[in-house]
Amino acid sequence: MILRTWRGWTRREDADGYFEYLAKTGVKDIEATPGNHGVLLTRREEDGRTEFLFMSLWDSLEAVKGFAGPDPERAVFYPEDDGYLVEKDEHIDHWDVLRAPPGLE
């Protein structure tokens, strides 16, 4: 199993709107992709900004490519992301999952 992680930052006042936007775009598309086992989306307030940590679980890197395309190391962005984000990772990290909660192995 593969864990895919991405980070992005918004202004504090844009955090709720960005969360709703993520749910309608990236979360929806990822969860509809074969080989995906779900999304974990977190946020925290720090230094007047909100940091989002987006994590998704996948069968394999090949399954990730079904969402991300041929270069899975590049982040996938949607048309309104730049209106919300004040900073964003362009690179995605992939991790081999060594242990997962029951039912996700």
C-alpha positions as CSV (number, residue, x, y, z in Angstrom):
1,M,0.0,0.0,0.0
2,I,1.1,3.5,-0.8
3,L,0.5,6.7,1.2
4,R,0.5,9.9,-1.0
5,T,1.0,13.2,0.9
6,W,0.7,16.9,-0.1
7,R,0.8,20.2,1.7
8,G,-0.7,23.6,1.0
9,W,-1.3,26.8,2.9
10,T,-4.2,29.3,2.8
11,R,-5.0,32.6,4.6
12,R,-6.8,31.7,7.8
13,E,-10.0,33.4,6.5
14,D,-10.0,31.2,3.4
15,A,-9.6,27.8,5.2
16,D,-13.2,26.8,5.4
17,G,-13.8,27.7,1.8
18,Y,-10.8,25.8,0.6
19,F,-11.8,22.7,2.6
20,E,-15.2,22.8,0.8
21,Y,-13.5,23.3,-2.5
22,L,-11.1,20.3,-1.9
23,A,-14.1,18.1,-1.0
24,K,-15.7,18.9,-4.4
25,T,-12.5,18.5,-6.4
26,G,-9.5,16.5,-5.3
27,V,-11.2,14.4,-2.6
28,K,-14.1,13.5,-5.0
29,D,-11.8,12.6,-7.9
30,I,-9.4,10.6,-5.8
31,E,-12.1,8.6,-4.1
32,A,-13.5,7.8,-7.5
33,T,-10.2,6.4,-8.8
34,P,-9.8,2.6,-8.8
35,G,-7.2,1.5,-6.3
36,N,-7.8,4.3,-3.8
37,H,-8.6,3.4,-0.2
38,G,-9.6,6.8,1.1
39,V,-8.5,10.3,1.9
40,L,-7.4,11.8,5.2
41,L,-7.5,15.6,5.2
42,T,-6.1,17.6,8.1
43,R,-5.4,21.2,8.9
44,R,-3.8,23.4,11.5
45,E,-3.5,27.1,12.3
46,E,0.0,28.5,12.4
47,D,1.4,32.0,12.1
48,G,-1.8,33.5,10.7
49,R,-2.2,30.8,8.0
50,T,-3.8,27.4,7.7
51,E,-1.8,24.5,6.6
52,F,-3.5,21.6,4.9
53,L,-2.0,18.1,4.9
54,F,-3.7,15.9,2.3
55,M,-3.1,12.1,2.5
56,S,-4.5,9.3,0.4
57,L,-4.0,5.6,0.5
58,W,-3.5,3.5,-2.7
59,D,-3.0,-0.1,-3.8
60,S,0.1,0.9,-5.8
61,L,2.0,3.6,-7.6
62,E,0.3,2.4,-10.8
63,A,-3.1,3.1,-9.1
64,V,-1.9,6.6,-8.2
65,K,-1.1,7.2,-11.9
66,G,-4.8,6.6,-12.6
67,F,-5.5,9.9,-10.8
68,A,-2.2,11.8,-11.2
69,G,-1.2,10.9,-14.7
70,P,2.2,9.6,-15.8
71,D,4.3,11.8,-13.4
72,P,2.8,10.9,-10.0
73,E,5.5,13.0,-8.2
74,R,3.9,16.2,-9.5
75,A,0.9,17.6,-7.6
76,V,-2.5,17.8,-9.2
77,F,-4.1,21.2,-9.0
78,Y,-7.6,22.5,-9.9
79,P,-8.6,25.9,-11.5
80,E,-9.4,27.7,-8.3
81,D,-6.5,26.4,-6.1
82,D,-4.4,29.5,-6.8
83,G,-7.2,31.7,-5.5
84,Y,-7.0,30.0,-2.2
85,L,-3.4,28.9,-1.7
86,V,-0.7,31.3,-0.6
87,E,1.9,28.5,-0.7
88,K,1.8,25.0,-2.1
89,D,4.0,22.0,-2.6
90,E,4.5,21.2,-6.3
91,H,6.0,17.9,-5.4
92,I,4.2,14.9,-3.9
93,D,5.7,12.4,-1.5
94,H,4.9,8.7,-1.6
95,W,5.5,6.4,1.3
96,D,5.4,2.6,1.6
97,V,2.8,1.8,4.3
98,L,4.3,-0.7,6.8
99,R,1.2,-0.9,9.0
100,A,-2.3,0.3,8.5
101,P,-5.5,0.3,10.6
102,P,-7.5,-2.9,10.5
103,G,-9.5,-3.2,7.3
104,L,-7.0,-1.1,5.3
105,E,-4.1,-3.7,5.0
